[in-house]
Amino acid sequence: MSAPEGEYYTEERWQNWIDRLTTEEIDLEDEESGRLLQNFQDDTVIAIAKIVSDFEEGVLEDETALTELADVREIVLTEVELDADNENTLMLINAVQTALVCVFYAAEEFIVTDERAGVEECIDAAREAEQDEEFEAALEFCAKAGASIIDGAELDPSTGEEFEYGPVADWVTGLRSLQVAMADPEVVEPEDE
């Protein structure tokens, strides 16, 4: 059984968020801007959570779930092109896309394997791999942590707060969104404040 095309996420939905971000003046010191960026990220993570939930409930077979994930990934990880006036917004969109990479890998890991690992141990291993510039290994560890989160393991809310800027910090941000989405997959509308 498969979902109707666009049931989980659409290009139009993604573009609505991009349009909103480019028309707003994003200031990371501003609470409203921060919430807008978080909602932007969470909206995609919720779509991923719904695919995984439908897989768990038997609505989607594993291959279909992987195809649905690939369809959403193609929409949200496509390079966004903005004019020079929106350079800061583009950097923020890229950070959200980096966070989402880990969520996609975590969902795939959950679907294709039953093996689970400790969340904090995986994050620690990812940080070590990042320090050694082994970014593929770091992503793999974060994806394993994410699969465990999907399976019900908890990520400490403070995890990542002290991390220096880098891919693992972004990936952990994605995992925090994933944990929230798995607990309460409510849709975030682009026009929500």
ChimeraX attribute file (.defattr): number of C-alpha atoms within 10 A of each C-alpha:
attribute: neighborCount
match mode: 1-to-1
recipient: residues
	/A:1	8
	/A:2	13
	/A:3	14
	/A:4	7
	/A:5	10
	/A:6	13
	/A:7	12
	/A:8	18
	/A:9	21
	/A:10	17
	/A:11	13
	/A:12	11
	/A:13	17
	/A:14	17
	/A:15	15
	/A:16	16
	/A:17	21
	/A:18	18
	/A:19	12
	/A:20	14
	/A:21	21
	/A:22	18
	/A:23	11
	/A:24	11
	/A:25	13
	/A:26	18
	/A:27	12
	/A:28	12
	/A:29	8
	/A:30	10
	/A:31	10
	/A:32	13
	/A:33	17
	/A:34	14
	/A:35	14
	/A:36	20
	/A:37	19
	/A:38	15
	/A:39	20
	/A:40	22
	/A:41	24
	/A:42	24
	/A:43	23
	/A:44	30
	/A:45	27
	/A:46	25
	/A:47	22
	/A:48	29
	/A:49	27
	/A:50	20
	/A:51	25
	/A:52	25
	/A:53	17
	/A:54	16
	/A:55	19
	/A:56	16
	/A:57	10
	/A:58	11
	/A:59	16
	/A:60	19
	/A:61	16
	/A:62	16
	/A:63	12
	/A:64	16
	/A:65	25
	/A:66	19
	/A:67	14
	/A:68	24
	/A:69	22
	/A:70	13
	/A:71	17
	/A:72	21
	/A:73	19
	/A:74	12
	/A:75	17
	/A:76	22
	/A:77	15
	/A:78	9
	/A:79	12
	/A:80	12
	/A:81	9
	/A:82	12
	/A:83	8
	/A:84	9
	/A:85	9
	/A:86	15
	/A:87	13
	/A:88	14
	/A:89	21
	/A:90	20
	/A:91	11
	/A:92	15
	/A:93	22
	/A:94	15
	/A:95	19
	/A:96	23
	/A:97	23
	/A:98	20
	/A:99	24
	/A:100	28
	/A:101	19
	/A:102	28
	/A:103	31
	/A:104	25
	/A:105	19
	/A:106	27
	/A:107	25
	/A:108	22
	/A:109	21
	/A:110	24
	/A:111	18
	/A:112	12
	/A:113	10
	/A:114	10
	/A:115	10
	/A:116	16
	/A:117	15
	/A:118	17
	/A:119	22
	/A:120	15
	/A:121	13
	/A:122	21
	/A:123	26
	/A:124	15
	/A:125	17
	/A:126	28
	/A:127	26
	/A:128	16
	/A:129	19
	/A:130	18
	/A:131	13
	/A:132	11
	/A:133	11
	/A:134	13
	/A:135	17
	/A:136	12
	/A:137	17
	/A:138	24
	/A:139	24
	/A:140	19
	/A:141	26
	/A:142	30
	/A:143	29
	/A:144	26
	/A:145	31
	/A:146	37
	/A:147	31
	/A:148	25
	/A:149	25
	/A:150	24
	/A:151	15
	/A:152	12
	/A:153	16
	/A:154	16
	/A:155	20
	/A:156	11
	/A:157	10
	/A:158	8
	/A:159	15
	/A:160	18
	/A:161	11
	/A:162	8
	/A:163	12
	/A:164	10
	/A:165	10
	/A:166	13
	/A:167	20
	/A:168	28
	/A:169	22
	/A:170	20
	/A:171	28
	/A:172	26
	/A:173	24
	/A:174	28
	/A:175	27
	/A:176	23
	/A:177	23
	/A:178	31
	/A:179	25
	/A:180	16
	/A:181	22
	/A:182	20
	/A:183	12
	/A:184	11
	/A:185	19
	/A:186	14
	/A:187	15
	/A:188	15
	/A:189	13
	/A:190	19
	/A:191	9
	/A:192	8
	/A:193	10
